[in-house]
Amino acid sequence: MTHLTVYEWGPTGVHNDTGAAPKNAFTRSQANALLRAARSHTLANQSGTNILVDRYSELRAQQVVGVIAAPGCSLEILPKIDSGVAEGDEAIRTRLMSMLDVALGLKLGDGQALAMARQKETLLDILIRLFTDRLLAEARRGLPRGYMSQEDDLAALRGRLNVIRQFTHHAVRPDRLACRFDTLNPDTPLLRIMKACVLLLRSHARALETQRRLDELRFILADVSDVAIGALPWTQVRIDRTNRRWESLYELAKLFLKREWQRTNHDARAAQGITLLFAMNDLFEAYIAALARKALLGTDLTVHSQSGLRYCLMEECEGGRPRFQTTPDILIKRNGQVQLVIDTKWKLVGQNPEDKKRGVSQSDVYQMMAYARLYECREVMLLYPHHAGLGADGLKAAYAIMKGDERLRIASVNLTTGKQVVQQQLAELIAPDVAGLEVDA
């Protein structure tokens, strides 16, 4: 099993000769398998070049993070916003696990995940072990069962009589009764998904203890039907009070299984692999939105992500339609009125101290000016991840928008400080009192 780790935009070697590849490179067949798996993911464009770029002698990751696993190989892609600071893979992996936990609501808990990250486990190893341990604990407590309709020919009546079958097949057999009845059965849509996930993860688990636990789960789920991943009954799953404790497990199973089958052009060969990939722009936005909600609990401010949906233009004709719909990353509202629009950007800014614009893109400024106008909001903000080049205090600046009373604020949050500190930073940024920000004319 060849496993390599790279960072966003980073390369990994490909050995194109027929001989065995060195330890720091994939063989050509392994590279092709990873490329097929990348193309099968819902994030991928038609050729998958927004995830992995094949440059013959190397594969280069793009702005995604996560794991691509194929038979005999896996590639882990980690985020790294600050190339000027030396950090170990364990610290970066721990931070990524925390971001995924918060953004996706996986309820992983810090203790076990962080401990495994420090033991140099890969992201895939960590998620497989967390899923396995939690599923095994719940299975030992008892499997959720559901009433399922069955039909059988019995000597005594059970449930209801199937009249048509009784008077056709058993017209001369009064000793046999065609019965229809409901039985409590563990072979439910939820457990079929769990079993499919167990079978998939068994082929990718590297730790012997994890493999042993997955084998135990296969034995516990022996009475549950085997269903191909492409035919899993996602729409039939119902989470209610009887199986609420399985909800986070269901979300984890979707993370492992469902993303490949939201496309009609998936590659059947890629189904043997796992692609847990996240666009860093989207992950950063979801992480900030989730922590902002926690930061504003108990206040009259509410957080709305990927909402708004107002249009920029209206056609000047009879029956004209609106055009160019907007979707701001985060809206902060009070009593239904937008107080602040936040647009998150996963990019480096402020690297050049002589740049008075602090590296902010002109197109981003135009976008925020449009948001201020469309959402009738006096405060708009561009929010970036902090890096060492911004100094200890981070990025805090404000600009008055010309010909109006709106203001654009530019700020950064330090992700290395932990989610509690990030939450506090967001509370201070979103609070109405903005005294102390540097204002540029």
N, C-alpha and C positions, 0 to 999 in steps of 0.2 A: 504494500500500500504506500503510494507516494503522496505525501501531504506537504504543501508549501503555503507560506503566508506572505502576502504583499499588502501594500497600502493603496488607497485610491490613486489612480493614475500611474501606479507602479508596474514594472515589468517582472516577468518570471521567465526563465530560460526554457527553450524547447530543443531537445536533442533529436535531430532529424536523421541520424544514421540508424542502421539496423541494430547496432549493438545496444547494450544496456545504457540507460541515461545516467548521468552523474546525480548525486544526491540533491543538488540544487536546481534540477531541471526535470521537465516532463518529457516522456517519449512523444513522438509524433502521434501515435494512436491515442495516447492519453489526452494530448492537447485537443485532438479532434473530438473525443468524447466530451470534454469540458465545453467545447464550442457548441456542440449539439445541445447539451443541457442548457447553456446560456440562451440559445435561440428559442428554446421551448418556454422560457419564462414570460410572464405577462408584461414585464417591464421592457422586454426586448423589442427593437424594431425588426424589420423584415430579415435583416442579416445578423442581428444580434451585436452589431458593432458599438452600440451604446452601453454594452456590458463588458465584452471582451473584444479586443482587436487582435487579429492574427497577423503577426509580422514575420512569419516563417521561422525565424530564430528565437522569437519570444512571443509571449502573450502579454498584452498590456491591459490592465484593468482601467475602467472608466470611473465615473463618479457614482459608484454603487458600493455597498458594503454587504457582507454576509458570507455565505458559503456556497460553492458549486461543487457537488460531489458526483462522481461517475464511477463505474466499476473499476477498482484498482487505483483510484486517485481522487484527490480533492484539493480545492484551492480556497483558501480563506482570504477575504479582502477586508482589511480593517480601515477605519477612518483615521485621518491625521490632518488636522488643520494647521498645526504649527510645526513646520519642518525645522525651525531653529531650536527647538527644545528636544533633548534626547529623552525618550520615554520607552520603557520596555513594552513588549507586546501584551504582557499581563495587565498592565495599567490601562492600556487602550482597550483591550478586550473587556475589562471590567466596566469601563465607562460605557462601551457599546451595549453591554448587557443591561445596564441600568437604564439607558435610553430606550431600549426595546421594551423593557418591563413597563416603564411609564407610558410610552407612546401607544403601545398595543394593549395595555391593560391586562398583561399576562399573569400578574400576581405571583411572580416568581419568588419574591422575597430576596433580600440582599444576602443573607448569611451563606446559604449553600452555593448560590451562583458565584458570589465573590470568592469564596474559598476555592472553588474549582478553577476559576480564572487564574488565581495565584499559583495553582499547581500546574500551570502551562497546558491546561486542557484547551483544545480548540473550541471555537464557538459552537460548532456542530456537536462535539462531544458533550459540551455543557448542556445544550438544549435537549439532546437525547437522554442524558442521565436525569435531568430534571423531570422530563416527561415520564420516563420509566419509573422513577421513584414515586412520583405522585400517583400514577396510574396503579402501580402495585399496591400502594397504601389504600387507595379507594376500593380496589378489587377485593382485597382481603376483608374489608368491612362489609362487602356484599355487593353483587352486581345489580344494577337497576333492571327491573323486569317490566314487561308490558304485556297486556292482554292481546293475544293473537288468535284469530279465528282458525279453527281446524275442523276437518271433516273426517269421520272414521265410522266403520261398521262395527258395532258393539253388540254384546249379548243383552245389555241393559241400557235403557234410555239415558243419555247424558246430554244436557242442554235441550236443544230443539230437534224435532224430527224433520229430516229432509224428505218431504212427502214425495216429490217427483222421483228421487232415487229409490225410495222405499217401494213404491208401487210399480217400478220398472225392473230394477235389478233384483229386488228381493220379494217379488210378488208371491213366490212359492217358498219363501224362506222366513217364516214367522219368527225363527230363532235369531235372526240378524236384524238389527235396527240401524238405519242410516242416520247418524247423529251429526249435528252441527253444534259446536261448543267453543267457548273461549278458555284459553289456558294462559297462566302466567309463564312467560318464556323470556330467557335472557337474549334470545336472538332478535334484538331490536336494531333499528337503523343506527342508533348511537353507538352500540357495541360493535356493529359491523365496521363502522369507521375506525373505532379504536383498534380492532384486530388488524385491519388493513395497514394502519400506521405501525403497529408492532412488527408486522411481517416486513415492511419496508425498512424500518430502522434496524432490524436485526442484521441486515446485510451491510450496514454502514457503521455500526457500533464497533469501536476499536478496543475499548477496555473490556477485559475478561469479565469483571464483575457486572458491567452493564449487559453484556451478552447473556450471562447467567440469569439475570433478572428478566430480560426479554423472553428467554426460554420458559421461565416460570409463568409469565403472562400468557404465552401461547398455550400452555397447559390449562390455565384457568379459563381461557376463552375458547376451549376446544369445542364447546357446544354452539358457538356462534358461527354463522355461515361465512365462508370465504367469498369475498366480492372483489372483483377487479377494481383498481383505483378509478378507472374511467367510468365505472357504473355505480359508484357509491351513492347511497340515498340521502344526499345532503338536504334536499327539500323536505324529507320526511322526519327529520330530527326536530323534536319539540323539547325545549328546556322548560321545566316547570318545577313546582315545589318538591316533587318526588325525586328529581335528579339534579337539583340546583348545584350540588357540590361537584358535579362533573362539568360545569360550564367552562371553567378555565382549561380543563383538559381538552374539551372540544375545540376551544380556540387554538390551543397548541397543535392539535391534530390538523386543523385547517392550515396552520402555518406550514406544516410539513407536506401536506397532500394536495390542497385544493388549487393552489396557484397555477399548476400546470394544465389544468383542465378547463380554464376559462377561455381557451383559444380553440379554434376549430382546425388549426394547422399545426398542432403539436406533432413532434417527432416521436414515434412509438419507441425508438431506441433510447430516447432521453428519459422515458418513464422509469428506467432502471436507476436513475440518479435522483439527487435532491438538489434543488436550487432555492436556498433561503436568501433572497436578495432584497435590498432596500435602497431606494434612491435617497441619498443623504439629504437632499433638499427637503424631501417629503418627511423623512424621519425627524430632522431638526424642527420642522414646523409642527409636527404632531407632538413632539416632546415639549416644546415651548407652550403649546396650547394646553396640554394636560397639566403642566405645572402652574400655568397662569390661573387655571380654574381653582386649583388648590390654594393659590396665593390670595384669591379674591373671595374665598368662602367667608360668609358672615358679613359681606359688604353688599351694597345695592348695585354693584357692577357685575355683569355677566359676560362670559366669553363665548364667542361663536366662531367656529373654524369653518373655512371653505363655504361661506354663506354670502349674503348680500345679493349677488346675481343681478345687479342692475346693469342696464345697457348704456353704452357710450353715445350711440347715434340712433336717429329715427329717420327712415326714408321719407323724403319730401314728395309724396305722391298719395293719391287716394288709396286708402287701405294700406298705407306704408307700414312696414314692419321694423321693429327695433333690431339693431345690429351691434355686434361687438360686445358680448356680455362679459362682465368682469366677475372675478371670484377672488376677493381679497383673502389672504391667508387667515387673518384673525381680526375679528371685530370686537371691540369692547363697548358694551351698551349699558345705559342706565335708563330704566323705564322705557325700553324700546328705542331710545334715541342713541345713535352712534356717537360715542365720545372719543374713540381712538381707533385708528386703523393701523395694524402692525403687519408688515411684510417681512418675513424671515428670509435671510440669504446665507446659504452655506458657502461662503467664500472669504478669502483674505482681503481685508481693507486696511488702509492706514499704514502700509509698509514703508512708504516714502515720507519722511517727516517734512520734506519741502513741498509736498503736494497739498495745497490748500483745500482741495476737494476731497482729500483723505481716501482717494481711490474709489469713491462712489461712482457707479456707472450713471451716465447721463440718462440712459433709457429708464433706469430705476427711478430717477428723480421725476421724469415725465409721468411715469406710472403712478407715483404717489400724489402728484399734483392732480391727476385725473380722479383718484380716489377721494381726495379732499373735496373736490367739486361735486362728484356724483353722490357721495354719502353725506354731504353737508356737514362735514366734520372739521373742526378747527385744529385737531391734532392728528398727524400721521407720523409713523415711525418706521425706519429701516433698522432691523435688528440682525446683528452679525455675531458669530462666535468670537470670543476673545482670543488673542494670541500675544506672545511676549512682546512683540513689536509695538503694541498699543500702550505699554507701560502698566504699572500696578493698578492705576485707577480705571483702566479700560477706556473705551470710546464713549464720550458724552458730548454731543454737540447739538445745536439747534439752529435752524435757518428760517427766517421769515420768507414766506412765499410772496413774490411781487404782486402788486395790484390786488391784494386781499389781506384778510386778517388770519389766514391759516399759517400753520407752522409745521415744518418738517424736522423731526428729531432723528438723530442717528446715534445708535447705542450698541453696546456689545455685552454679552453675558459670558462669564467664565465657567465653562463646562467642567473644568478639572476640579472644581471645589466641591462637587457633590450636589445632589438634587435639592437638599434642604437649603443650601446657600443660593443656588440658582433660583429657587422659589422666592427667597427673600429679595434677591436682585430684581426679579420681575415685579414684586409688590411695590418696590421703590420706583421702578420705571413707569408703572401704569398708574400710580397714585396721582391725583390731580395736582398736587404741589410739585412743581418742576423747578423750584428755586435751586440755584447752584449750577444749572446747565450753562455751558458756554454758548453764547449767542453770537453768531457771525452776521454782520450786516449784509 
